[in-house]
Amino acid sequence: GAGVSQSPSNKVTEKGKDVELRCDPISGHTALYWYRQRLGQGLEFLIYFQGNSAPDKSGLPSDRFSAERTGESVSTLTIQRTQQEDSAVYLCASSLVPSSGANVLTFGAGSRLTVL
Amino acid sequence: QQQVKQSPQSLIVQKGGISIINCAYENTAFDYFPWYQQFPGKGPALLIAIRPDVSEKKEGRFTISFNKSAKQFSLHIMDSQPGDSATYFCAASKPGGGFKTIFGAGTRLFVKA
């Protein structure tokens, strides 16, 4: 597609349940990012995938959070045993990674997660 | 060394005024400095960007000023309009895929009509 697609756009779940959030990046984009954005707050980096390199997981807040990416395509962010503090918008972004020049991230519209 | 520090956290400007948001970085390997604009309910989108080989870039009412020696860059919004009310993020990246883009903490701009 023309942009980064995220699903679901909204998810309401009960505390303790597992959730999966999906991101379809722009075709050909080798880099993929996940961010968490709490209401009125900034972008909290979660994880970065680049090609076949080991992902940078340094932003994952706990072992309840994990993410996978199949090659240079779809990524899934999984949150196990959700807590109320996990409520946020989860944003995905993808980019080409040029050896020089503009490195522009294209963001999806986000998945809004509400944990009751 | 990987941080990008952004200020102010929030900004209120009268319509027609100038909005100024500042960012500072440490790592001199950064070679691309974009600004992203985010409206409520949307993902951030690229607004304007600059490379360190120029000191200023202007696109319409938006200008980036870049001070390489001070390792600082700023976004100026001239003739600010209520439609400019959004959150603005500065960022920095390095060439190649080994390093992720680093974002500032964001500035919430409100332009009063």
Interface residues (C-beta under 8 A of the other chain):
Chain A: V4 T30 A31 Y33 G40 Q41 G42 L43 F45 Y48 Q50 G51 S53 D56 L91 A93 S95 V97 P98 S99 S100 G101 A102 N103 V104 L105 T106 F107 G108 A109 G110
Chain B: D31 Y32 P34 Y36 G41 K42 G43 P44 A45 L46 A49 R51 F89 A91 S93 P95 G96 G97 G98 K100 T101 F103 G104 A105 G106 R108
